[in-house]
């Protein structure tokens, strides 16, 4: 079971977007759809889906958070695994370009024979790359953090922090900016990847003028098997008390996490409408989730 799941916040388009994305990637499907009633955002749609083997969740909960390039998703096209990698990267780029915005054109760069960065029709960011990673094989889709603004220069600190928080973790590849690569500071992270709970992530520092920072539009759900596990992640990660609500928190870098009991997924997927409503009203009153209280609400 995937321990950490990217969560996407949409205004009204979560189901539409999930259907769009699952039509683009192989090994992809929608796995569950549900609705929550009487939330602060009104009635909300929730959809779980898989893209190229990577689990995602999305919610339609109002126009409160907008996607931006601080959190994007690498898509690896590895010719050693896919003889049609060059054709497939062009095909996906064309689909994501429809109604989207190009941030870096799909072309040759010093680090790749073919790479491009694009925001799709929903403004979610994707980095498509023709890759041939050395060592351990990387998955097709890898979430990526871009440290800018007040977080600039903290990419390596964040890596080390996350490696200390999560199990089954290790540093992968790291490339640093050198002399003469201003405005980026020499020695800061040009690109790095790392593994948390056997899942790969990437990050980089990005100097220059940027009008965005990390926000709740993309967060990461951490599935927990016990209250002790919830308590541990909450105490280690939460750094912004005013952001604590309904299992959500922000860490010291501004990244949003949702610390959620695994049993809650079963409640929301298998419960009756009445049970789901009771659990919803219970968790809306919580900051850190209390498994016992959620179970009591579920059982009525």
C-alpha positions in Angstrom: 0.0 0.0 0.0 1.3 3.5 -0.9 2.1 5.4 2.3 2.2 8.9 0.9 -0.4 10.0 -1.6 -0.4 13.4 -3.5 -3.7 15.2 -3.0 -5.0 17.8 -5.5 -7.4 20.6 -4.6 -9.7 21.8 -7.3 -12.5 24.3 -7.4 -15.1 22.1 -9.2 -13.1 20.0 -11.6 -11.7 17.1 -9.6 -13.7 14.3 -11.3 -13.2 15.9 -14.7 -9.5 16.2 -14.2 -9.1 12.6 -12.9 -10.9 11.4 -16.0 -8.6 13.5 -18.2 -5.4 12.3 -16.5 -6.3 8.6 -16.4 -6.9 8.9 -20.2 -3.3 10.1 -20.7 -1.2 7.6 -18.8 -0.9 3.8 -19.0 -1.7 1.7 -15.9 -4.2 4.3 -14.8 -7.8 4.2 -13.5 -10.3 5.9 -11.2 -10.6 3.7 -8.1 -13.2 5.4 -6.0 -15.6 8.4 -6.1 -17.6 9.8 -3.2 -19.2 13.1 -1.9 -19.1 14.8 1.5 -22.1 16.9 2.5 -22.3 20.0 4.6 -18.6 20.8 4.8 -17.3 24.4 5.0 -17.0 24.2 1.2 -20.5 22.9 0.8 -21.0 19.5 -0.8 -17.6 18.3 -2.1 -16.6 15.6 -4.6 -13.7 13.3 -3.8 -12.0 11.0 -6.3 -9.2 8.5 -5.9 -7.2 7.5 -9.0 -4.0 5.9 -10.2 -1.7 7.3 -12.8 1.1 5.0 -14.1 0.9 3.1 -10.8 1.1 6.2 -8.6 -2.0 6.8 -6.4 -3.5 10.2 -6.3 -6.6 11.8 -4.6 -8.4 14.9 -5.6 -11.2 17.0 -4.1 -13.6 19.7 -5.5 -13.8 22.1 -2.6 -14.0 25.6 -3.9 -11.7 28.3 -5.4 -9.5 28.7 -2.3 -6.1 27.3 -3.5 -4.5 27.5 -6.9 -1.9 25.2 -8.4 1.5 26.8 -9.1 4.9 25.5 -10.1 6.2 25.1 -6.6 4.9 21.6 -6.6 5.0 19.7 -9.9 5.2 16.1 -11.2 8.1 14.7 -13.1 7.2 12.2 -15.8 10.1 10.0 -16.7 10.4 8.6 -20.2 13.2 6.1 -20.0 14.4 4.7 -23.4 16.0 1.7 -21.7 12.5 0.7 -20.5 10.4 2.1 -23.4 11.6 1.9 -27.0 8.9 4.5 -27.9 9.9 6.9 -25.2 10.6 9.8 -27.6 7.3 9.4 -29.3 5.4 9.0 -26.1 6.9 12.2 -24.5 5.8 14.2 -27.5 2.3 12.7 -27.4 1.8 13.5 -23.7 3.2 17.0 -24.2 0.7 17.6 -26.9 -2.2 16.5 -24.7 -1.1 18.6 -21.7 -0.5 21.6 -24.0 -4.2 21.7 -24.9 -5.4 24.7 -22.9 -2.2 24.8 -20.9 0.8 27.1 -20.6 4.4 26.3 -21.5 6.9 27.2 -18.7 10.0 25.6 -20.5 9.7 24.5 -24.1 10.0 20.8 -24.9 13.5 20.6 -26.4 17.1 19.6 -25.8 18.8 20.9 -22.6 22.3 20.2 -21.1 20.7 17.8 -18.6 18.4 16.0 -21.1 18.0 15.2 -24.8 14.3 16.2 -24.4 12.7 18.0 -21.5 9.8 20.5 -21.0 7.8 22.0 -18.2 4.2 22.8 -18.6 1.1 23.8 -16.7 -2.0 21.9 -18.0 -5.5 23.2 -18.5 -6.1 23.0 -14.8 -2.8 24.8 -14.0 -1.2 21.7 -12.5 2.5 21.5 -13.4 4.3 18.7 -15.1 8.0 18.2 -16.0 8.4 15.8 -18.9 11.9 14.4 -19.3 13.7 11.8 -21.5 15.7 10.2 -18.8 18.1 7.3 -18.2 18.6 7.2 -14.5 21.7 5.5 -13.1 21.3 3.0 -10.3 17.9 2.3 -8.8 15.0 2.5 -11.2 12.8 5.6 -10.8 9.0 5.4 -11.2 7.2 7.1 -14.1 5.8 9.9 -11.9 7.8 11.7 -9.2 6.4 14.6 -7.2 8.9 17.6 -7.2 9.4 20.5 -4.8 10.7 23.9 -6.0 12.1 26.0 -3.2 11.7 29.7 -4.0 11.1 32.9 -2.1 11.6 32.6 1.6 12.2 28.8 1.1 15.0 29.4 -1.4 18.2 27.7 -0.4 16.4 25.2 1.9 16.1 22.3 -0.5 18.9 20.3 1.1 17.8 21.1 4.6 14.3 19.9 3.6 15.6 16.6 2.2 17.6 15.9 5.4 14.5 16.8 7.5 12.2 14.5 5.5 14.7 11.7 5.6 14.7 11.9 9.4 10.9 11.9 9.7 10.0 9.1 7.3 11.1 5.4 7.3 12.6 3.5 4.4 14.2 6.7 3.2 17.4 7.6 1.5 19.1 10.2 -0.7 19.4 9.4 -4.3 21.0 11.8 -6.8 22.1 15.4 -6.0 23.5 18.0 -8.4 24.5 21.4 -7.2 24.8 24.8 -8.8 28.3 25.8 -9.6 30.2 29.1 -9.9 28.8 31.5 -12.5 25.2 30.1 -12.3 23.8 33.2 -10.7 21.3 34.2 -9.5 21.4 30.7 -8.0 23.9 30.4 -5.1 26.9 28.1 -5.6 26.4 24.8 -3.8 22.6 25.0 -3.6 20.5 22.3 -5.1 20.1 22.3 -8.8 18.3 18.9 -8.7 18.1 16.1 -6.2 15.9 13.1 -5.6 15.2 11.1 -2.5 13.1 8.3 -1.3 10.5 8.4 1.6 8.6 5.3 2.6 9.9 3.7 -0.6 8.5 6.5 -2.7 10.6 8.8 -4.8 10.5 12.6 -4.6 12.6 15.3 -6.3 13.4 18.9 -5.3 15.4 21.9 -6.4 16.3 25.5 -5.4 15.1 28.1 -7.9 16.4 31.7 -7.6 15.0 34.6 -9.5 11.6 36.3 -9.4 8.7 34.1 -8.5 5.2 35.1 -7.5 4.3 31.8 -5.9 5.0 29.7 -2.8 4.0 26.3 -1.5 0.2 26.2 -0.7 -2.6 23.7 0.0 -3.4 23.1 -3.7 -1.0 20.2 -3.6 -0.6 18.4 -0.3 0.5 14.9 0.7 -1.6 12.4 2.6 0.3 10.2 5.1 -1.7 7.0 5.8 -1.2 6.0 9.5 -2.0 2.6 11.1 -2.3 3.8 14.7 -2.9 6.9 16.9 0.8 6.7 18.0 1.8 7.0 14.3 -0.5 10.0 13.8 0.9 11.7 16.9 4.4 11.1 15.8 4.0 12.6 12.3 2.0 15.5 13.7 4.6 16.4 16.3 7.5 16.1 13.8 5.9 17.9 10.9 3.5 20.6 12.1 5.1 24.0 12.3 2.2 26.4 11.7 -0.5 26.1 14.4 -3.0 28.2 12.5 -2.8 25.8 9.6 -3.9 22.8 11.7 -7.4 21.7 10.7 -9.1 18.5 9.7 -5.9 16.5 9.7 -4.1 19.1 7.7 -0.8 20.8 8.8 2.0 22.8 7.3 5.7 22.0 7.9 8.5 24.6 8.5 9.0 24.9 4.7 5.4 25.7 4.0 4.5 22.3 2.5 1.0 20.9 3.4 0.5 17.4 4.7 -2.6 15.4 5.8 -2.0 13.0 8.6 -4.9 10.5 8.2 -5.7 7.1 9.8 -5.8 4.3 7.2 -9.1 3.0 8.7 -10.7 6.3 7.7 -10.5 5.4 4.0 -12.4 2.2 4.7 -15.0 4.1 6.6 -15.5 6.6 3.8 -15.5 4.0 1.0 -17.7 1.3 2.7 -19.9 3.3 5.1 -23.5 4.1 4.6 -24.4 7.7 3.8 -25.4 8.2 7.4 -22.1 6.8 8.7 -20.1 8.9 6.3 -22.0 12.0 7.4 -21.3 11.3 11.0 -17.6 10.8 10.4 -17.5 14.0 8.3 -19.1 16.1 11.0 -16.7 14.5 13.6 -13.5 15.2 11.7 -14.6 18.8 10.7 -14.3 19.6 14.5 -10.8 18.1 14.8 -7.3 19.4 14.1 -5.2 16.3 14.7 -7.4 13.2 13.9 -8.4 11.0 16.8 -9.0 7.5 15.7 -11.2 6.5 18.6 -13.5 9.4 18.2 -13.8 8.8 14.4 -14.7 5.1 15.1 -17.3 6.1 17.6 -18.9 8.5 15.1 -18.8 5.8 12.5 -20.5 3.3 14.7 -23.1 5.8 15.9 
